[in-house]
Amino acid sequence: MAVLVTRPAPDNTATASALRARGYDTVLSPVLRFEAIPFHDDEDVSYDGIIVTSANALRAVADHAAMNHLRKLTLFAVGAASADAAREAGFKNVLSAKGDGASLRDLVVKKLKKGSTLCYLAGADLSRDLAGELGARGFTIITHTTYRMVPIAQLSADVVAAFNAERIDAVLHFSRRSARAFFEAARASGVEISALALPHCCISEAVAAVAHEAGAAQVAVARTLDEAAVLDALERIVKPSSR
């Protein structure tokens, strides 16, 4: 029996390791595929800081020449995972919010003066208008879309076989977009009924709403916006087989 991890690579392997440490078997089934978008730095713009809402934004520009001067700036990360990715990318001054856009906005407002100019390294699909919210508070935000996450059409044959053999115990969801992609792929792969009958553990109420809308019978929500809390939610409803 196993837990299905829907996160894209490379984050899914870290989640799988955390699950195995807790005694769970895992099946990796990324439902979004990372694609970098060419980054064109505005050399004439002087930034006062950088905003990042996903570690993927940093992965997309890791080898770009502009990183040599961007690393010298203060980076505002949405949460611990993106903050860790920023430090791994060579940023020295990293400030982390509490895992959501509102806390990131408030952190920027608290730490920088109005009129500051920030570089927002963003994905193609945004869950909120962070740039607009900060703009309304007197900041200049220059958004650079550095990556997109492309939904897969269907689950792999191995994952479909695992569903059909009833080897999946639960499914983990870390974003609204990946949750939607999973349910659509499950439907296209002919395992929707099996998938909806399983427990679904979600990182937030917003992600849980997607599972509810899809018709999931059991939905658990993490108490905080981090991976450990998602795994805690899993343990509340599905005990590891190795314990």
Disulfide bonds with the S-S distance in Angstrom:
none
